[in-house]
Structures are given as C-alpha cells and as structure tokens.
Amino acid sequence: MRIRKHIELKTDQQIIEMRATALVVASIHEALLAEARAGITTKELDAVALQVLKAHGAVSNFYGYYDYPAQTCISVNSTVVHGIPGAEVLQPGDIVSFDCGALLGGWHGDACVSTVIPGGDPEITARRERLSSVTREAMWRGIAAMARGSYVEDIGAAVEDYIDTLPQEERPSIVREFIGHGLGTKMHMDPEVYNFRSRRRVKLKPGMVLCIEPILAAGSPRNTTLDDEWTVKTIDGSDGCHWEHEIALHERGIWVLSARDGGASELARFGITPVPLSE
C-alpha cells in the first residue's frame, strides 16, 4: 500500500504572509554578513540575529526546536551543518554558513547564506570561495528547475546534474543525509526535497512552499555528529558549505520569498521571471 504524504498548499494570501517572515530571515542574513569578521565569536553573531528578530516582532524557530540552544546555526569550515554558536572565534579565510529561521504570524521562514571571511592564506581562501560559489549556483539551478519542472524530484536532478558537469578536481560531493523540505505552519514539512536524483515522483503543485538547500563538502561527504547531538562535521576534515532559499509556487509562477528581489536577478540568466504576489 502506498502511503500518501500530506503536503500543505498555501493560498496566495498565505504566501504573502510567508513572504513577510522570509524577509525577516533576509534581514538576519544581511546583519550577520555585515558583522562577520575575523575576531568575532559565533555567539556574538547569534546575539546579532536575536536583535533583528526582536526588531521585527519575530522569534527564532530554531531556538528550542528539539532543545536546540541557539537562535541560529553557524557552521564554520569542516562543520557541515547545525553548528551551535559559542566561543568559536572566526579567523581570516574561514568559510561560514549562516542558517537562520524566523516565526512570525504563525508562519515559518528558513534560509541560509555562506561567506568567506577576508584574509588568510590566498589559496585556501580562493578554494573556499569557489566551494561557496558552486553551492550557491547549485541552489539556483534547483530553483530554476522548480520553475520549469513537473516534479519535486526535478530539483534534485538539476542540482546533481550541475555538480556532475564540474571538472573532477573541482567537484564537491553532495552530503545526502541533509535535504530540503516543505515549509509553512511547521518548519519541516512534506515534501522532502532531495539534492540528487531520485525515482520518486511528487508532483509540483501551486501552493507549495519549498526550501531548496544543497549542502556540499569539498572532500568526502562522510560525516559525523558530535556529542552535542547537533554539530555535524566531515570525517576527513574537509570544508562544508550550505546555501538555502525559500520558494513559493503559485498559479502564475514562482517567487523566491527569502530574496529581496524575489529571485529576479539570478533567475533572469535562466530565462525565468519570478512573479511576486501583491505585497
């Protein structure tokens, strides 16, 4: 017997309300990117995120989620995902992923950006900037596939196909244990959004809001979770990187809710024009 999963479909008005929450997450990212520098601790950056949340009348949907102890996830270098902010001091050349969420008006927002701290060894910095660029591009390839495709699985196929086009010596690996998801009245909802090819066939439907979030490793994708039960690190010590946007599909097209311009500047090169709803 096939078990059908429940997928929460939103009305246009609900998508507009979710846009407001997604823009809170965008504001957190902007504040963190402005403050990220060598010498600052990840705990201090987490406090910056809290200030932004309070200013918008929102709360973090990460804090307290399965007892998660911080407002954000800040993952540095070999930490692939779910890095808990603390005493770690950012160093020149570090690659840092800021995974952030918000809850406002009953709607969840979730997105991630990555950056490389200026300075450090030029070769290492360049390699990490390349990893971030590739991960970000993989995300946009997935978003374009959501606009053009028929199935949720078209997203993962587009991500994997892009990675496979890269020269072998520059090709990162897909960390398959961590995937995208639906979003709405809960932070993690159906459908699952893979970053790789799958034989599943879940139809893309208007009203879906999905988080597309490739997570890549510069070396082996094999990873381990630390004793804190959150922090995930590559076993070989290679760098990880994470990019994520929150995207709505409606009757007239797609709208990247967590991008200020709705995704227009990036999707133009794919020949796709996002369609904002009335804000």
Backbone bond lengths (Angstrom), bond angles and torsions (degrees), N, CA, C in turn:
res aa  C-N    CA-C-N  psi(-1)  N-CA   C-N-CA  omega(-1)  CA-C   N-CA-C  phi
1 M - - - 1.462 - - 1.523 109.68 -
2 R 1.318 116.77 132.71 1.451 121.00 179.68 1.521 109.75 -85.89
3 I 1.328 116.80 126.65 1.458 121.64 178.93 1.522 108.74 -92.30
4 R 1.320 116.51 118.49 1.459 120.59 -179.67 1.532 110.02 -86.83
5 K 1.289 115.63 132.68 1.456 120.30 179.06 1.527 109.77 -86.42
6 H 1.333 115.69 150.16 1.453 120.33 177.71 1.525 109.16 -86.80
7 I 1.302 115.98 123.65 1.459 121.71 177.21 1.516 108.04 -114.31
8 E 1.312 116.12 120.63 1.459 122.69 -177.69 1.532 109.57 -77.02
9 L 1.324 116.47 116.22 1.462 122.02 178.31 1.528 109.14 -101.20
10 K 1.334 115.80 131.43 1.451 121.08 -175.09 1.531 111.37 -99.21
11 T 1.318 115.57 149.93 1.455 120.99 170.15 1.526 108.89 -77.72
12 D 1.327 116.59 167.62 1.462 119.57 176.89 1.526 110.87 -57.85
13 Q 1.328 117.68 -41.89 1.458 120.59 -179.58 1.523 111.07 -63.42
14 Q 1.309 117.14 -39.35 1.460 120.09 178.55 1.529 111.34 -66.97
15 I 1.323 116.87 -36.36 1.463 120.39 176.19 1.526 109.85 -63.75
16 I 1.321 117.13 -40.20 1.464 120.74 177.13 1.530 110.20 -60.96
17 E 1.331 116.59 -41.83 1.466 120.24 177.81 1.531 111.08 -65.24
18 M 1.331 117.13 -37.31 1.460 120.31 177.55 1.520 111.58 -67.75
19 R 1.319 117.04 -31.04 1.466 120.97 176.19 1.527 110.56 -58.59
20 A 1.322 117.09 -39.95 1.464 120.35 179.90 1.521 110.90 -62.03
21 T 1.328 116.82 -41.76 1.466 119.74 177.85 1.517 111.12 -67.41
22 A 1.328 116.52 -41.72 1.466 120.16 -179.83 1.526 111.29 -61.54
23 L 1.320 117.01 -34.82 1.467 119.40 179.85 1.527 112.10 -72.24
24 V 1.328 117.23 -24.24 1.466 119.10 171.07 1.524 109.29 -63.83
25 V 1.331 116.18 -43.24 1.468 120.30 177.63 1.529 110.01 -62.05
26 A 1.336 116.87 -41.66 1.464 120.09 177.08 1.529 110.93 -59.73
27 S 1.327 117.06 -38.74 1.469 120.60 178.32 1.521 111.58 -66.36
28 I 1.332 116.42 -37.40 1.473 119.68 175.78 1.520 110.08 -61.79
29 H 1.321 116.67 -46.07 1.460 120.34 179.56 1.527 111.17 -59.15
30 E 1.314 116.01 -44.74 1.471 119.50 -179.40 1.517 111.15 -61.08
31 A 1.314 116.39 -41.79 1.470 119.84 179.19 1.522 111.61 -66.84
32 L 1.315 117.19 -41.64 1.465 120.32 -179.43 1.525 111.60 -67.21
33 L 1.323 117.14 -41.57 1.462 120.20 178.96 1.520 110.96 -64.51
34 A 1.341 116.74 -33.24 1.464 120.53 178.79 1.524 111.62 -70.63
35 E 1.327 117.44 -30.45 1.469 121.78 -176.16 1.523 113.50 -96.49
36 A 1.335 117.55 -15.80 1.468 120.35 -175.87 1.522 110.44 -67.73
37 R 1.302 116.51 121.19 1.467 122.05 -177.96 1.518 108.65 -161.68
38 A 1.311 115.65 161.57 1.459 120.16 175.88 1.527 109.50 -61.39
39 G 1.335 115.71 135.13 1.458 120.76 177.09 1.515 114.30 102.40
40 I 1.326 118.01 -16.31 1.459 120.11 179.30 1.526 108.88 -90.46
41 T 1.331 117.06 147.83 1.458 120.18 178.78 1.525 110.04 -91.01
42 T 1.309 115.66 157.23 1.462 119.31 177.90 1.526 110.31 -67.27
43 K 1.328 118.20 -28.36 1.468 120.73 176.28 1.520 110.52 -66.21
44 E 1.319 117.15 -39.39 1.469 120.00 177.52 1.525 110.58 -64.30
45 L 1.305 116.98 -37.49 1.464 120.22 177.66 1.528 110.78 -68.38
46 D 1.323 117.51 -36.31 1.460 120.77 176.51 1.531 110.02 -61.54
47 A 1.321 117.01 -36.39 1.470 120.91 177.85 1.529 110.88 -66.62
48 V 1.321 116.84 -34.50 1.468 120.59 175.75 1.534 109.63 -61.45
49 A 1.324 116.25 -44.39 1.459 120.46 178.70 1.524 111.15 -60.12
50 L 1.318 117.22 -41.23 1.465 121.02 179.64 1.527 110.91 -62.27
51 Q 1.324 116.86 -39.73 1.463 120.47 178.16 1.529 111.20 -60.60
52 V 1.320 116.34 -42.01 1.472 120.46 179.59 1.523 110.27 -65.56
53 L 1.316 116.83 -44.08 1.459 120.59 178.52 1.528 110.72 -57.94
54 K 1.310 117.12 -47.27 1.462 120.94 -179.62 1.516 111.40 -62.88
55 A 1.326 117.07 -39.01 1.460 120.77 -179.32 1.519 112.33 -63.23
56 H 1.328 116.62 -26.29 1.469 121.18 -179.15 1.533 112.39 -100.96
57 G 1.323 117.39 4.83 1.451 120.05 -179.43 1.512 113.59 68.94
58 A 1.326 116.24 24.95 1.464 122.06 -178.80 1.523 109.53 -111.74
59 V 1.322 115.01 169.25 1.469 120.98 173.55 1.518 108.14 -127.37
60 S 1.328 115.90 161.02 1.455 120.48 176.25 1.523 109.61 -76.24
61 N 1.321 116.37 130.73 1.463 119.39 173.72 1.527 111.23 -86.19
62 F 1.317 117.12 -1.30 1.458 120.83 174.14 1.533 110.93 -84.08
63 Y 1.340 115.27 -42.23 1.461 120.52 -174.48 1.534 110.20 -61.83
64 G 1.324 115.69 122.70 1.449 120.86 179.24 1.515 114.70 85.31
65 Y 1.328 117.59 -4.67 1.461 121.13 179.31 1.526 108.16 -72.07
66 Y 1.323 116.62 111.97 1.476 121.51 -170.91 1.533 110.04 49.72
67 D 1.349 115.30 39.84 1.471 123.89 177.73 1.530 113.22 68.43
68 Y 1.321 117.31 22.25 1.472 118.34 175.92 1.530 108.82 -61.96
69 P 1.359 118.44 133.65 1.461 121.08 -167.07 1.524 116.68 -94.72
70 A 1.316 120.41 8.07 1.464 120.69 -174.66 1.523 110.79 -137.50
71 Q 1.336 114.84 172.76 1.468 120.83 -179.07 1.525 111.80 -80.12
72 T 1.323 116.42 -29.29 1.459 122.54 -173.79 1.524 110.00 -136.91
73 C 1.311 116.00 170.12 1.468 122.02 166.61 1.531 107.01 -109.30
74 I 1.313 117.17 125.37 1.463 121.91 179.46 1.523 107.41 -124.14
75 S 1.311 116.26 110.56 1.464 122.07 -172.12 1.522 109.84 -111.70
76 V 1.315 116.46 125.12 1.465 122.62 -172.99 1.529 110.39 -116.67
77 N 1.323 115.59 129.59 1.465 123.79 173.98 1.534 112.27 54.15
78 S 1.321 119.28 -109.63 1.460 121.20 -173.94 1.531 113.20 -78.05
79 T 1.333 117.65 -2.45 1.460 119.80 172.87 1.522 107.85 -79.17
80 V 1.308 115.94 117.69 1.460 121.60 -174.49 1.529 111.53 -76.87
81 V 1.334 115.05 -42.86 1.462 120.17 -174.74 1.525 108.24 -164.43
82 H 1.338 116.27 159.60 1.465 124.03 172.82 1.518 113.57 65.37
83 G 1.323 117.61 31.64 1.453 120.32 175.58 1.527 110.29 -68.56
84 I 1.334 116.69 126.58 1.460 121.67 -179.83 1.528 109.71 -84.11
85 P 1.332 118.88 122.66 1.463 120.03 178.11 1.525 111.46 -59.83
86 G 1.349 114.54 141.02 1.458 119.44 -178.21 1.511 111.00 -166.25
87 A 1.314 115.69 -137.57 1.461 121.63 -174.35 1.527 113.01 -82.33
88 E 1.323 118.45 -4.58 1.460 120.75 -177.99 1.526 110.58 -59.59
89 V 1.331 116.23 129.44 1.467 122.46 -178.69 1.522 108.74 -100.73
90 L 1.311 117.08 126.63 1.455 120.20 179.16 1.527 110.33 -67.90
91 Q 1.330 114.98 140.59 1.458 122.41 -178.32 1.528 110.14 -116.40
92 P 1.336 118.13 155.84 1.468 120.04 175.66 1.528 110.57 -55.35
93 G 1.316 116.04 132.42 1.453 120.89 178.24 1.513 115.57 89.63
94 D 1.344 117.94 -5.90 1.465 120.14 177.98 1.530 110.52 -63.78
95 I 1.334 116.57 143.99 1.455 121.43 169.02 1.526 106.59 -99.68
96 V 1.330 115.71 129.26 1.464 121.46 -172.38 1.528 109.42 -130.45
97 S 1.334 116.27 131.30 1.461 121.40 174.70 1.523 109.11 -110.04
98 F 1.335 115.82 129.90 1.459 122.36 179.15 1.526 108.72 -108.96
99 D 1.314 116.05 100.31 1.461 122.30 177.90 1.523 106.94 -96.56
100 C 1.329 116.84 118.65 1.461 120.60 -170.81 1.527 110.78 -134.41
101 G 1.321 114.74 151.06 1.449 119.58 178.51 1.514 111.18 -141.19
102 A 1.321 115.75 166.35 1.457 121.75 178.91 1.519 109.00 -149.88
103 L 1.313 115.03 155.34 1.458 122.57 173.99 1.520 107.05 -129.42
104 L 1.326 115.31 121.68 1.458 121.43 -177.04 1.524 108.33 -146.70
105 G 1.316 116.22 127.61 1.458 119.79 177.60 1.514 114.04 60.60
106 G 1.325 116.59 27.19 1.454 120.89 179.00 1.513 114.88 84.95
107 W 1.350 117.15 0.62 1.465 121.03 -178.40 1.523 110.74 -113.45
108 H 1.325 115.35 139.95 1.460 121.67 -179.32 1.530 110.86 -92.87
109 G 1.342 114.98 145.95 1.459 122.45 171.42 1.513 109.18 -125.69
110 D 1.335 117.00 149.93 1.469 120.63 -174.61 1.524 108.88 -160.33
111 A 1.326 117.55 124.28 1.465 121.45 177.70 1.523 109.03 -161.26
112 C 1.333 116.03 162.62 1.467 121.04 -177.31 1.521 110.63 -140.74
113 V 1.322 116.22 138.80 1.462 122.29 172.23 1.521 108.73 -126.06
114 S 1.313 115.73 156.40 1.465 120.98 177.12 1.525 110.08 -127.30
115 T 1.321 114.92 155.37 1.461 120.63 178.27 1.522 109.02 -151.20
116 V 1.312 116.26 163.21 1.461 122.54 174.64 1.522 107.77 -115.79
117 I 1.325 116.96 126.89 1.458 122.12 -178.54 1.533 108.81 -68.80
118 P 1.326 118.21 128.68 1.469 120.58 -177.92 1.522 112.78 -57.66
119 G 1.327 114.67 149.67 1.458 121.27 178.07 1.515 111.57 97.58
120 G 1.323 114.64 -166.31 1.452 119.34 -179.86 1.512 112.29 82.55
121 D 1.312 116.14 -174.41 1.458 122.16 179.77 1.524 109.84 -63.93
122 P 1.343 118.35 123.85 1.470 120.25 -175.11 1.524 113.56 -58.09
123 E 1.320 117.43 -37.43 1.467 120.15 -178.51 1.531 110.95 -68.06
124 I 1.339 116.22 -43.75 1.467 120.17 179.26 1.522 110.02 -66.22
125 T 1.333 116.31 -43.70 1.464 120.69 179.40 1.525 111.00 -59.62
126 A 1.317 116.72 -44.73 1.468 120.64 -179.88 1.520 110.91 -63.28
127 R 1.320 116.77 -39.91 1.468 120.63 179.82 1.528 110.82 -64.93
128 R 1.325 115.57 -40.20 1.463 119.18 179.98 1.531 111.61 -72.04
129 E 1.308 117.05 -36.46 1.467 119.63 175.95 1.526 110.34 -64.15
130 R 1.323 116.27 -36.22 1.457 120.50 177.19 1.526 110.39 -65.41
131 L 1.325 118.22 -43.20 1.458 121.47 178.26 1.523 110.99 -60.46
132 S 1.328 116.51 -43.45 1.461 120.09 178.75 1.526 111.01 -63.80
133 S 1.330 116.28 -42.51 1.463 120.71 -179.99 1.528 111.49 -62.37
134 V 1.323 116.44 -42.54 1.467 120.83 -179.98 1.523 110.45 -66.17
135 T 1.329 116.93 -42.75 1.462 120.15 -179.59 1.521 111.04 -64.13
136 R 1.318 115.45 -42.04 1.471 120.46 178.12 1.526 110.62 -63.15
137 E 1.318 117.24 -43.39 1.462 120.63 178.83 1.520 111.21 -64.15
138 A 1.329 117.14 -39.31 1.461 120.51 177.37 1.529 110.34 -59.33
139 M 1.331 115.97 -40.05 1.463 119.95 177.48 1.519 111.28 -61.37
140 W 1.345 116.89 -46.89 1.469 119.82 -178.35 1.522 111.31 -67.73
141 R 1.325 118.19 -32.25 1.468 120.29 174.33 1.534 109.58 -62.81
142 G 1.317 116.11 -40.18 1.454 119.61 177.56 1.517 112.61 -66.28
143 I 1.332 116.30 -39.52 1.466 120.19 178.31 1.527 110.62 -64.56
144 A 1.323 117.00 -42.11 1.467 120.50 177.39 1.524 110.68 -61.36
145 A 1.337 116.52 -37.57 1.466 120.21 178.77 1.521 110.99 -67.44
146 M 1.319 117.47 -32.66 1.458 120.40 176.05 1.524 110.36 -64.37
147 A 1.331 116.00 -37.46 1.466 120.10 179.70 1.517 112.04 -69.43
148 R 1.322 117.12 -36.24 1.469 121.70 -172.51 1.523 113.34 -100.18
149 G 1.318 117.65 -20.89 1.455 121.03 -169.15 1.511 114.38 -83.55
150 S 1.310 114.30 177.60 1.460 122.57 178.10 1.523 111.80 -110.27
151 Y 1.330 116.56 -23.47 1.458 121.09 -174.85 1.522 110.85 -129.18
152 V 1.327 115.64 151.75 1.461 120.89 175.35 1.528 109.90 -55.63
153 E 1.323 116.70 -35.33 1.464 121.17 -177.50 1.529 113.08 -67.32
154 D 1.328 117.55 -16.66 1.463 119.70 174.99 1.523 111.05 -63.83
155 I 1.318 116.48 -26.22 1.466 121.36 179.38 1.521 110.26 -66.06
156 G 1.319 116.63 -52.27 1.458 120.78 -179.75 1.510 112.56 -63.41
157 A 1.343 116.09 -36.63 1.463 119.56 177.94 1.523 110.58 -62.38
158 A 1.325 117.05 -40.54 1.463 120.68 179.80 1.523 111.37 -66.00
159 V 1.328 116.98 -39.37 1.465 120.61 177.78 1.524 110.50 -63.46
160 E 1.325 116.78 -49.87 1.464 120.09 -178.12 1.521 111.59 -65.79
161 D 1.338 117.05 -39.96 1.464 119.79 179.42 1.526 110.94 -61.39
162 Y 1.329 116.61 -40.26 1.467 119.10 178.57 1.525 111.08 -64.08
163 I 1.317 117.18 -46.44 1.468 120.80 179.80 1.530 109.93 -58.64
164 D 1.322 116.25 -39.68 1.464 120.49 -177.59 1.526 113.00 -68.44
165 T 1.338 117.74 -19.38 1.472 120.16 178.43 1.523 112.70 -78.63
166 L 1.326 117.73 -13.97 1.458 120.91 -175.24 1.521 110.75 -77.11
167 P 1.334 117.66 148.43 1.468 119.89 175.82 1.521 110.94 -55.32
168 Q 1.305 116.55 141.81 1.457 121.63 -174.96 1.526 112.37 -52.35
169 E 1.340 116.14 -40.18 1.459 119.54 -176.03 1.530 112.32 -72.87
170 E 1.339 117.19 -14.81 1.466 121.17 -179.61 1.521 112.18 -111.35
171 R 1.320 116.88 4.14 1.461 120.24 -170.35 1.526 111.68 -86.99
172 P 1.331 117.91 116.50 1.463 119.61 174.38 1.522 110.29 -76.86
173 S 1.298 116.38 171.36 1.459 121.48 179.27 1.527 109.68 -107.96
174 I 1.318 115.07 150.19 1.457 121.32 179.05 1.525 108.98 -86.52
175 V 1.325 116.06 125.95 1.462 121.03 176.76 1.527 106.40 -84.80
176 R 1.316 116.46 100.41 1.464 121.73 -166.98 1.521 114.56 -77.67
177 E 1.322 117.15 -18.10 1.463 118.66 -178.09 1.526 112.92 -68.83
178 F 1.334 116.84 -20.01 1.462 120.54 -174.81 1.523 109.02 -117.25
179 I 1.318 115.74 125.58 1.460 121.14 -169.97 1.517 110.65 -134.81
180 G 1.338 115.28 171.10 1.446 120.85 174.39 1.523 111.36 -80.14
181 H 1.339 115.33 -177.44 1.465 119.23 -169.83 1.524 110.72 -166.19
182 G 1.321 113.73 165.89 1.451 119.35 169.61 1.520 110.29 -73.89
183 L 1.330 115.35 163.75 1.464 121.07 -174.53 1.521 107.95 -149.51
184 G 1.331 116.26 147.21 1.458 118.91 177.66 1.508 111.06 172.49
185 T 1.328 116.77 -110.87 1.453 120.36 177.58 1.521 111.82 -75.56
186 K 1.322 116.68 -10.67 1.460 123.41 170.78 1.525 108.40 -129.76
187 M 1.341 116.04 161.53 1.462 119.11 -177.83 1.524 112.07 -77.14
188 H 1.319 117.22 -38.18 1.459 120.24 179.61 1.522 108.78 -120.86
189 M 1.313 115.22 115.37 1.457 121.42 -175.95 1.525 109.18 -136.42
190 D 1.326 115.44 166.15 1.455 119.71 170.82 1.527 109.19 -69.31
191 P 1.355 116.75 150.53 1.458 127.33 4.22 1.525 111.66 -90.12
192 E 1.325 115.69 159.27 1.456 119.99 168.70 1.523 108.83 -69.55
193 V 1.329 116.17 142.37 1.473 121.10 -178.88 1.523 107.88 -119.99
194 Y 1.326 115.83 99.38 1.463 120.53 -177.44 1.524 111.03 -73.07
195 N 1.331 114.87 157.13 1.463 122.10 174.48 1.530 110.79 -104.84
196 F 1.304 115.81 25.91 1.460 121.89 -177.13 1.528 108.15 -156.71
197 R 1.310 116.13 168.52 1.466 121.38 -178.10 1.531 111.00 -65.61
198 S 1.313 114.82 144.10 1.452 120.98 178.57 1.520 108.73 -146.83
199 R 1.324 116.27 151.71 1.460 120.81 177.24 1.526 112.41 -86.53
200 R 1.321 116.67 -4.44 1.464 118.74 175.39 1.526 109.66 -61.27
201 R 1.327 116.98 158.03 1.457 120.66 175.91 1.521 108.82 -139.74
202 V 1.344 114.99 93.46 1.455 121.96 175.91 1.525 107.24 -107.02
203 K 1.315 116.70 117.46 1.455 121.95 -174.38 1.525 111.04 -66.81
204 L 1.325 116.26 132.97 1.461 120.85 171.76 1.529 108.01 -72.53
205 K 1.329 116.34 129.85 1.460 120.85 -177.25 1.522 110.83 -133.06
206 P 1.336 117.43 144.81 1.454 119.96 173.23 1.530 110.64 -55.05
207 G 1.319 115.42 139.28 1.461 121.10 -177.27 1.506 113.30 101.93
208 M 1.343 116.96 -12.34 1.461 119.87 176.27 1.535 110.24 -73.47
209 V 1.323 115.66 139.08 1.466 121.77 168.42 1.522 106.28 -123.20
210 L 1.324 116.15 119.71 1.463 121.62 -174.08 1.519 111.33 -121.91
211 C 1.313 115.55 147.40 1.464 122.04 168.87 1.524 107.54 -101.31
212 I 1.320 115.40 118.40 1.465 121.94 176.97 1.517 106.51 -103.15
213 E 1.345 116.85 119.96 1.466 118.92 -170.43 1.527 113.28 -148.78
214 P 1.315 116.91 80.43 1.469 118.44 173.91 1.523 111.21 -63.19
215 I 1.313 114.88 137.32 1.461 122.57 175.26 1.524 106.33 -124.44
216 L 1.328 116.12 118.04 1.453 121.69 -173.25 1.524 111.23 -119.10
217 A 1.324 115.50 154.43 1.463 122.09 174.73 1.520 108.73 -121.35
218 A 1.325 116.30 139.89 1.464 120.24 -179.47 1.518 111.39 -67.27
219 G 1.326 116.87 -28.67 1.462 121.61 179.91 1.514 110.92 -115.51
220 S 1.322 115.73 -129.06 1.466 120.31 179.30 1.530 110.01 -70.90
221 P 1.338 117.38 143.51 1.459 119.74 176.96 1.525 113.47 -78.73
222 R 1.330 117.72 -7.29 1.460 120.53 -178.38 1.525 109.69 -62.25
223 N 1.325 115.77 135.75 1.453 119.93 -173.03 1.518 111.00 -143.12
224 T 1.317 115.31 167.18 1.449 121.05 -179.97 1.521 108.97 -140.67
225 T 1.318 116.77 147.39 1.463 122.40 177.74 1.531 109.01 -98.50
226 L 1.331 116.51 130.98 1.456 121.22 -177.08 1.528 111.44 -72.54
227 D 1.313 115.62 174.51 1.456 121.22 -176.58 1.530 112.97 -64.19
228 D 1.339 117.59 -18.36 1.466 118.68 177.22 1.524 111.56 -73.30
229 E 1.333 116.90 -4.86 1.464 125.20 176.35 1.529 113.27 69.79
230 W 1.322 117.08 13.69 1.462 121.55 177.57 1.526 112.56 -128.07
231 T 1.328 116.70 -54.84 1.463 121.37 -172.01 1.519 111.20 -63.40
232 V 1.342 115.78 123.04 1.466 121.62 -179.45 1.524 108.81 -111.12
233 K 1.329 116.58 124.38 1.457 121.80 -178.37 1.523 110.80 -121.99
234 T 1.326 116.15 150.96 1.460 119.52 172.84 1.522 108.67 -68.89
235 I 1.310 116.16 142.11 1.464 120.22 -179.46 1.527 110.85 -69.94
236 D 1.343 117.05 -35.09 1.459 119.58 -177.99 1.529 113.27 -86.43
237 G 1.325 117.15 1.36 1.466 120.87 177.83 1.511 114.34 80.26
238 S 1.320 117.56 6.38 1.472 119.71 179.43 1.526 110.70 -74.27
239 D 1.319 115.50 162.44 1.456 121.29 -176.80 1.521 111.76 -73.16
240 G 1.339 115.21 148.79 1.452 121.93 171.94 1.516 110.20 -116.46
241 C 1.325 115.55 163.16 1.471 119.61 178.08 1.527 109.25 -153.16
242 H 1.315 116.01 147.47 1.467 123.17 -172.57 1.528 108.77 -142.68
243 W 1.328 115.80 125.87 1.469 122.17 171.44 1.520 107.80 -128.89
244 E 1.341 116.40 145.52 1.467 119.83 -177.29 1.519 110.43 -154.39
245 H 1.326 115.51 137.28 1.467 122.04 168.60 1.516 109.33 -128.08
246 E 1.308 114.00 159.81 1.467 123.68 178.89 1.528 107.71 -109.34
247 I 1.326 116.81 122.10 1.465 121.16 -170.57 1.520 110.83 -127.64
248 A 1.330 116.29 135.21 1.467 122.21 175.86 1.520 109.58 -105.00
249 L 1.324 115.66 140.60 1.457 122.96 171.79 1.527 107.28 -110.94
250 H 1.338 116.26 125.78 1.466 119.43 177.90 1.521 108.88 -131.71
251 E 1.309 117.07 -175.39 1.464 120.46 -171.28 1.526 113.36 -61.61
252 R 1.331 117.53 -25.79 1.471 120.08 -174.94 1.521 113.72 -106.19
253 G 1.334 117.07 -1.17 1.461 118.22 178.82 1.514 112.35 150.27
254 I 1.327 115.98 -156.85 1.464 120.23 178.12 1.517 109.75 -114.61
255 W 1.328 114.07 161.44 1.465 122.29 -179.59 1.520 106.64 -145.80
256 V 1.328 116.92 118.47 1.464 121.09 178.87 1.527 107.13 -81.01
257 L 1.305 115.92 100.43 1.457 121.01 -169.91 1.521 112.95 -66.40
258 S 1.327 117.84 -32.86 1.462 121.45 -175.85 1.524 113.20 -91.34
259 A 1.335 117.72 6.07 1.471 121.96 174.55 1.524 108.25 -105.57
260 R 1.318 117.64 132.53 1.465 121.60 -177.36 1.531 111.66 -54.32
261 D 1.335 116.25 -40.79 1.468 119.99 -177.74 1.525 112.41 -93.84
262 G 1.318 116.09 12.41 1.454 119.99 179.61 1.513 114.30 72.57
263 G 1.327 116.16 6.75 1.460 121.01 -179.21 1.515 113.84 98.60
264 A 1.337 117.62 4.00 1.468 121.52 -172.71 1.520 113.32 -58.96
265 S 1.320 117.92 -46.72 1.463 120.20 -173.39 1.523 112.10 -65.51
266 E 1.324 117.80 -38.14 1.461 120.67 -178.49 1.528 112.04 -81.97
267 L 1.309 117.68 -37.45 1.467 120.10 -176.26 1.520 112.55 -75.64
268 A 1.335 117.37 -17.85 1.467 120.21 -179.74 1.518 111.91 -58.90
269 R 1.319 116.82 -35.99 1.469 119.29 -178.43 1.523 112.71 -71.21
270 F 1.342 116.97 -13.32 1.463 121.43 174.09 1.535 111.15 -96.95
271 G 1.328 116.02 2.40 1.458 119.91 -177.41 1.517 112.94 74.97
272 I 1.339 116.63 24.97 1.465 121.96 -177.63 1.516 109.24 -115.86
273 T 1.314 116.31 133.44 1.459 122.48 176.24 1.521 108.77 -113.02
274 P 1.336 118.18 114.34 1.455 118.74 177.74 1.531 110.49 -66.05
275 V 1.308 115.50 154.75 1.460 120.52 -177.02 1.523 108.92 -120.14
276 P 1.336 117.02 98.48 1.464 119.57 177.14 1.530 110.48 -68.48
277 L 1.320 115.54 146.76 1.447 120.90 169.14 1.513 108.03 -88.19
278 S 1.293 118.65 167.05 1.461 121.30 -179.50 1.505 109.85 -60.74
279 E 1.333 116.80 128.06 1.463 121.01 -177.54 1.536 110.31 -102.68
